Amino acid sequence: MRKTPFFDFHGQHGAKFVDFAGWEMPLTYGSIQEEHRQVRRAGGLFDVSHMGRIVLRGVHARRLLERVLTRRISDMKESSCRYALICNASGGVIDDVIVYRFTDQWLMVCNASNRDAVLEHLASHVGTWSVKIEDTTEKTAMVALQGPRVMEMIGRFSSEVPTLKRYAFCEKNLLVLKLTISRTGYTGEDGVEVLMGASMASMAIKLLYREAPDDDDALLRPAGLGARDTLRIEAGMPLYGHELDLNTDPIAAGLDFAVTLDKEADGADEAFVGQCALRRIQAEGVRRRRVGLLVDGRRTPRQGMPVRVGDTVVGHVTSGCISPSLQRPIAMAYVDAAYAADGDTVNVVLQDQGVEAEITPLPFYRAKPPK
């Protein structure tokens, strides 16, 4: 398995490792629920170096991105980020990504499990365009600092970062460190994601993480993939392989905001791959929708569990957990559109027993807006 540049840091802090898309990643440092609460209360540090980082340069880099991304990116300002999706011709999702616009290049951050598929998709659409595509994943490292007090901590060594707007980034030179810091994240909390060269990772982690006293007031503590999952479920954020896949379109997933259906086609049949299919889906109406479920009882809903109305299966669970914030089971699911209204009651089949659940708007948890 691959190891991130922060592997030794994880070991020093007692991480329990798991294989995640071929990377040896920290699942937890002790308690998933406590790491979750630490992020909601103050701040957590996540290693996200397993995420793919693909740089695009050249006179046609923007044109290639417009061709493969569902969302218009030509109007992006420099030093801004944007969430978008990559679809196949039928509108199924190949991946969801974050795109960064630099002065002379673009950066695409994709899911670890989909890096090869994204690279292959990009290469297949270059044609005669002048674009250099470079996979920088293993040359770089990335951490996420997430939580309501993260900006307070960062403000101690930078006055610029706390002034960033959501989905904006800046480049900082601290001593010999060159960092790209974006106000983005995957937890539903305020915070940043920090990119750096892999060779600088050990120095950067010493700057970003200070050993904290063993008390409840620590601003920042390490957190693993387990807490990252429960945090993103509470925040109603989709995960590829759960809420997104090749058989799921962005409209059914409730990601319409990231699809520019009126993007100009520039002489072609469609401006981006999958645009015609998504226009048809939008016009005809989706057959199923992604919904939130508040589940009775104390058992955890798991991916693949059926959702029923009476004796009829109307959907399936895609992600679930016992919410540390709400202290009850929650889940995301796809259900037939006719049964997807907020407030409707359905049954989740847990171990052959139907448990009542209420369809509820996403997200389950909404953090206070950043100052």
C-alpha positions as CSV (number, residue, x, y, z in Angstrom):
1,M,0.0,0.0,0.0
2,R,1.1,3.6,-0.6
3,K,1.9,5.7,2.4
4,T,1.3,9.5,2.6
5,P,4.2,11.8,3.7
6,F,2.4,12.1,7.1
7,F,2.5,8.3,7.8
8,D,5.1,8.7,10.6
9,F,3.0,11.5,12.2
10,H,0.0,9.2,12.3
11,G,2.0,6.4,13.9
12,Q,3.4,8.7,16.6
13,H,-0.2,9.7,17.5
14,G,-1.5,6.1,17.8
15,A,-3.4,5.8,14.6
16,K,-5.2,2.6,13.6
17,F,-4.6,2.2,9.9
18,V,-6.9,0.8,7.1
19,D,-6.5,0.3,3.4
20,F,-8.3,3.0,1.6
21,A,-8.1,2.9,-2.2
22,G,-4.6,1.4,-1.9
23,W,-3.4,3.9,0.7
24,E,-2.5,3.1,4.3
25,M,-4.7,5.7,6.0
26,P,-5.6,6.5,9.6
27,L,-9.1,5.3,10.5
28,T,-9.0,6.7,14.0
29,Y,-6.6,7.6,16.8
30,G,-8.8,6.2,19.4
31,S,-12.5,7.2,19.2
32,I,-14.3,8.1,16.1
33,Q,-17.1,9.8,18.1
34,E,-14.6,11.9,20.1
35,E,-12.7,13.0,17.0
36,H,-16.0,13.9,15.4
37,R,-17.0,16.0,18.5
38,Q,-13.5,17.6,18.5
39,V,-14.1,18.9,15.0
40,R,-17.6,20.2,15.8
41,R,-16.3,21.8,19.0
42,A,-12.9,23.3,17.9
43,G,-10.8,21.7,15.2
44,G,-9.5,18.5,13.6
45,L,-6.5,17.8,11.4
46,F,-7.1,15.3,8.5
47,D,-4.5,13.8,6.2
48,V,-6.1,14.0,2.7
49,S,-3.0,13.3,0.7
50,H,-4.6,10.2,-0.8
51,M,-6.8,12.5,-2.9
52,G,-5.7,12.8,-6.5
53,R,-4.1,16.1,-7.6
54,I,-3.9,16.6,-11.3
55,V,-2.4,19.8,-12.8
56,L,-3.4,21.0,-16.3
57,R,-1.3,23.5,-18.3
58,G,-1.3,24.8,-21.8
59,V,-3.3,27.1,-24.1
60,H,-6.3,24.6,-24.3
61,A,-6.4,23.5,-20.6
62,R,-9.4,25.6,-19.9
63,R,-11.1,24.3,-23.0
64,L,-10.5,20.7,-22.0
65,L,-11.9,21.4,-18.5
66,E,-15.0,22.9,-20.0
67,R,-15.4,19.8,-22.1
68,V,-15.2,17.3,-19.2
69,L,-16.8,19.2,-16.3
70,T,-20.5,19.7,-15.8
71,R,-20.0,23.2,-14.5
72,R,-18.9,26.3,-16.3
73,I,-15.4,27.2,-15.2
74,S,-14.4,29.9,-17.7
75,D,-15.8,32.6,-15.5
76,M,-13.8,31.6,-12.5
77,K,-11.5,34.2,-11.0
78,E,-7.9,33.5,-10.3
79,S,-7.3,32.1,-6.8
80,S,-10.8,30.6,-6.7
81,C,-12.0,27.0,-6.5
82,R,-15.2,25.4,-7.8
83,Y,-17.0,22.1,-7.2
84,A,-17.9,20.2,-10.3
85,L,-18.6,16.7,-11.7
86,I,-17.2,14.6,-14.5
87,C,-19.9,12.5,-16.3
88,N,-20.0,9.9,-18.9
89,A,-22.2,10.2,-22.0
90,S,-25.3,8.8,-20.3
91,G,-24.9,11.3,-17.4
92,G,-23.5,8.9,-14.9
93,V,-20.9,10.3,-12.5
94,I,-17.2,9.3,-13.1
95,D,-16.1,11.5,-10.2
96,D,-16.8,14.7,-8.3
97,V,-13.9,17.1,-8.1
98,I,-12.7,20.5,-6.9
99,V,-11.0,22.7,-9.5
100,Y,-8.5,25.5,-8.6
101,R,-7.7,28.3,-11.0
102,F,-4.1,29.6,-10.8
103,T,-2.6,32.3,-13.0
104,D,-0.9,29.9,-15.4
105,Q,-2.4,26.5,-14.6
106,W,-5.4,24.6,-13.2
107,L,-5.5,22.0,-10.4
108,M,-8.1,19.3,-10.2
109,V,-8.5,17.4,-6.9
110,C,-10.3,14.1,-7.3
111,N,-11.2,11.0,-5.3
112,A,-8.4,8.6,-4.5
113,S,-10.3,5.6,-6.0
114,N,-11.0,7.4,-9.2
115,R,-7.6,9.0,-10.0
116,D,-6.8,6.6,-12.8
117,A,-10.3,6.8,-14.3
118,V,-10.1,10.6,-14.3
119,L,-6.7,10.7,-15.9
120,E,-7.9,8.3,-18.6
121,H,-11.0,10.4,-19.2
122,L,-9.0,13.6,-19.5
123,A,-6.5,12.0,-21.9
124,S,-9.3,10.6,-24.1
125,H,-10.7,14.1,-24.7
126,V,-7.4,16.0,-25.4
127,G,-7.4,15.3,-29.1
128,T,-5.3,17.9,-30.9
129,W,-5.5,20.4,-28.1
130,S,-2.3,21.7,-26.5
131,V,-2.6,20.5,-22.9
132,K,-0.1,19.1,-20.5
133,I,-1.7,16.8,-17.9
134,E,0.5,16.0,-14.9
135,D,-0.4,13.7,-12.0
136,T,1.2,15.4,-9.0
137,T,-0.4,13.3,-6.3
138,E,2.7,11.6,-5.1
139,K,4.8,14.7,-5.4
140,T,2.6,16.6,-3.1
141,A,0.8,16.3,0.2
142,M,-2.5,17.7,1.5
143,V,-4.1,18.2,4.9
144,A,-7.5,19.6,6.0
145,L,-7.9,21.7,9.1
146,Q,-11.6,21.7,10.0
147,G,-13.7,23.2,12.8
148,P,-15.2,26.4,14.2
149,R,-11.9,27.6,15.8
150,V,-9.5,26.7,13.0
151,M,-9.4,30.3,11.7
152,E,-8.7,31.5,15.2
153,M,-5.6,29.2,15.2
154,I,-4.5,30.2,11.7
155,G,-4.9,33.9,12.5
156,R,-1.9,33.5,14.8
157,F,0.5,33.3,11.9
158,S,-1.5,34.7,8.9
159,S,-3.8,37.7,8.7
160,E,-4.7,36.8,5.1
161,V,-6.1,33.3,5.4
162,P,-9.0,34.1,7.8
163,T,-10.2,36.8,5.3
164,L,-10.6,34.3,2.5
165,K,-14.1,33.7,1.2
166,R,-15.5,30.2,0.8
167,Y,-13.9,28.5,-2.2
168,A,-11.1,30.9,-2.5
169,F,-7.4,30.2,-2.0
170,C,-4.1,31.9,-1.5
171,E,-0.5,30.9,-1.8
172,K,1.8,31.5,1.2
173,N,5.5,31.3,1.6
174,L,6.4,30.5,5.2
175,L,10.1,30.2,5.8
176,V,11.0,27.6,3.0
177,L,7.5,26.3,2.8
178,K,5.3,27.1,-0.2
179,L,1.6,26.4,0.7
180,T,-1.6,26.6,-1.2
181,I,-4.4,27.2,1.3
182,S,-8.1,27.1,0.3
183,R,-11.2,27.7,2.4
184,T,-12.7,24.4,1.5
185,G,-13.6,21.1,3.3
186,Y,-15.7,18.0,3.6
187,T,-17.1,18.2,7.1
188,G,-19.7,20.9,7.1
189,E,-17.5,23.1,9.2
190,D,-15.4,26.1,8.4
191,G,-11.8,25.4,7.7
192,V,-9.1,25.1,5.1
193,E,-7.3,22.5,3.0
194,V,-3.5,23.0,2.6
195,L,-1.4,21.7,-0.3
196,M,2.4,21.5,-0.2
197,G,5.3,19.6,-1.7
198,A,5.7,16.1,-0.3
199,S,9.3,16.8,0.7
200,M,8.1,19.7,2.9
201,A,5.3,17.7,4.6
202,S,7.2,16.9,7.8
203,M,8.2,20.6,8.3
204,A,4.7,21.8,7.5
205,I,3.0,19.4,10.0
206,K,5.2,20.9,12.7
207,L,4.0,24.4,11.8
208,L,0.3,23.5,11.4
209,Y,0.0,21.1,14.4
210,R,1.2,21.9,17.9
211,E,1.0,19.3,20.6
212,A,-2.0,20.3,22.8
213,P,-2.6,19.6,26.4
214,D,-4.8,16.7,27.2
215,D,-7.9,18.7,27.9
216,D,-11.2,19.6,26.2
217,D,-10.0,23.0,25.1
218,A,-7.4,21.9,22.5
219,L,-7.9,23.8,19.3
220,L,-6.7,21.0,17.0
221,R,-6.3,17.3,17.2
222,P,-5.7,14.6,14.6
223,A,-8.8,12.9,13.1
224,G,-9.1,9.9,10.9
225,L,-11.3,8.6,8.1
226,G,-13.9,7.3,10.5
227,A,-14.8,10.8,11.8
228,R,-14.5,12.3,8.3
229,D,-17.2,9.9,7.2
230,T,-19.6,10.7,10.1
231,L,-19.0,14.4,9.6
232,R,-19.7,14.4,5.9
233,I,-22.9,12.3,6.5
234,E,-24.2,14.8,9.0
235,A,-23.4,17.5,6.5
236,G,-25.3,15.7,3.7
237,M,-22.2,15.5,1.5
238,P,-22.0,12.7,-1.1
239,L,-19.2,10.1,-1.3
240,Y,-18.2,8.4,-4.5
241,G,-19.1,4.7,-4.3
242,H,-22.0,5.5,-2.0
243,E,-24.1,8.4,-3.2
244,L,-22.3,8.8,-6.6
245,D,-21.4,6.2,-9.2
246,L,-21.5,5.5,-12.9
247,N,-25.2,4.7,-12.7
248,T,-26.2,7.8,-10.8
249,D,-26.7,11.3,-12.4
250,P,-26.0,14.6,-10.6
251,I,-29.7,15.7,-10.8
252,A,-31.0,12.7,-8.9
253,A,-28.2,13.3,-6.4
254,G,-29.4,16.8,-5.8
255,L,-26.3,18.4,-7.2
256,D,-28.1,20.6,-9.8
257,F,-26.1,23.6,-8.7
258,A,-22.9,22.0,-10.1
259,V,-24.4,21.3,-13.6
260,T,-24.5,24.1,-16.2
261,L,-27.1,22.8,-18.5
262,D,-27.0,25.9,-20.7
263,K,-23.3,25.8,-21.1
264,E,-22.5,26.9,-24.7
265,A,-21.7,23.9,-27.0
266,D,-19.1,25.8,-29.1
267,G,-20.2,24.2,-32.4
268,A,-20.4,20.6,-30.9
269,D,-23.5,18.6,-30.1
270,E,-22.9,19.2,-26.4
271,A,-20.6,21.5,-24.4
272,F,-19.6,18.9,-21.9
273,V,-19.8,15.1,-21.9
274,G,-23.2,14.0,-20.7
275,Q,-24.9,17.4,-21.2
276,C,-27.5,16.0,-23.7
277,A,-28.4,13.1,-21.3
278,L,-28.7,15.5,-18.3
279,R,-30.9,17.9,-20.2
280,R,-33.2,15.0,-21.0
281,I,-33.2,13.8,-17.4
282,Q,-34.0,17.3,-16.2
283,A,-36.9,17.7,-18.8
284,E,-38.4,14.2,-18.0
285,G,-37.9,14.4,-14.3
286,V,-35.8,12.1,-12.2
287,R,-37.1,8.6,-11.2
288,R,-35.4,8.7,-7.8
289,R,-33.9,11.2,-5.5
290,R,-31.3,11.4,-2.8
291,V,-32.9,12.0,0.6
292,G,-32.0,12.2,4.3
293,L,-33.5,9.7,6.7
294,L,-34.0,10.2,10.5
295,V,-34.2,6.6,11.6
296,D,-35.8,5.3,14.8
297,G,-34.0,3.1,17.3
298,R,-30.3,2.7,18.0
299,R,-29.1,0.5,15.1
300,T,-26.9,1.9,12.3
301,P,-28.3,1.9,8.8
302,R,-25.8,0.5,6.3
303,Q,-25.2,0.9,2.6
304,G,-27.5,-1.3,0.5
305,M,-30.2,-1.8,3.1
306,P,-33.7,-1.7,1.4
307,V,-36.1,1.2,2.0
308,R,-39.8,0.1,1.9
309,V,-43.2,1.6,1.9
310,G,-45.5,-1.3,3.0
311,D,-44.2,-4.4,1.2
312,T,-42.8,-2.4,-1.7
313,V,-39.1,-1.7,-1.9
314,V,-38.8,2.0,-3.0
315,G,-35.1,2.6,-2.6
316,H,-31.9,1.7,-0.7
317,V,-29.6,3.3,1.9
318,T,-26.3,4.6,0.6
319,S,-24.6,5.8,3.8
320,G,-25.6,5.7,7.5
321,C,-24.2,6.2,11.0
322,I,-25.2,7.0,14.5
323,S,-24.9,10.8,14.4
324,P,-22.7,12.0,17.3
325,S,-24.3,15.5,17.0
326,L,-27.9,14.3,16.9
327,Q,-27.4,11.2,19.0
328,R,-29.6,9.1,16.8
329,P,-29.3,7.0,13.6
330,I,-29.2,8.9,10.3
331,A,-28.8,7.9,6.7
332,M,-28.8,9.0,3.1
333,A,-30.7,7.0,0.6
334,Y,-32.1,7.0,-2.9
335,V,-35.8,6.5,-3.1
336,D,-38.4,6.6,-5.9
337,A,-39.4,10.2,-6.6
338,A,-43.0,9.5,-5.7
339,Y,-41.9,8.7,-2.1
340,A,-39.3,11.4,-1.7
341,A,-41.3,14.2,-0.1
342,D,-40.0,15.7,3.2
343,G,-41.9,14.3,6.1
344,D,-42.9,11.1,4.4
345,T,-42.5,7.9,6.5
346,V,-40.7,4.9,5.2
347,N,-39.2,1.7,6.6
348,V,-35.5,0.8,6.5
349,V,-34.9,-3.0,6.6
350,L,-32.3,-3.7,9.2
351,Q,-31.6,-7.4,9.6
352,D,-35.0,-8.4,8.2
353,Q,-36.8,-6.0,10.5
354,G,-38.5,-2.8,9.3
355,V,-37.5,0.3,11.3
356,E,-39.5,3.5,10.8
357,A,-37.7,6.5,9.3
358,E,-38.7,10.0,8.3
359,I,-37.6,11.6,5.1
360,T,-35.9,14.9,6.1
361,P,-34.1,17.7,4.2
362,L,-30.3,17.6,3.9
363,P,-28.0,18.4,5.6
364,F,-28.8,16.9,9.0
365,Y,-26.4,19.3,10.7
366,R,-25.6,22.9,9.7
367,A,-22.7,24.7,11.3
368,K,-22.9,28.4,12.2
369,P,-21.7,30.5,9.2
370,P,-18.1,31.7,9.4
371,K,-17.5,35.2,10.5
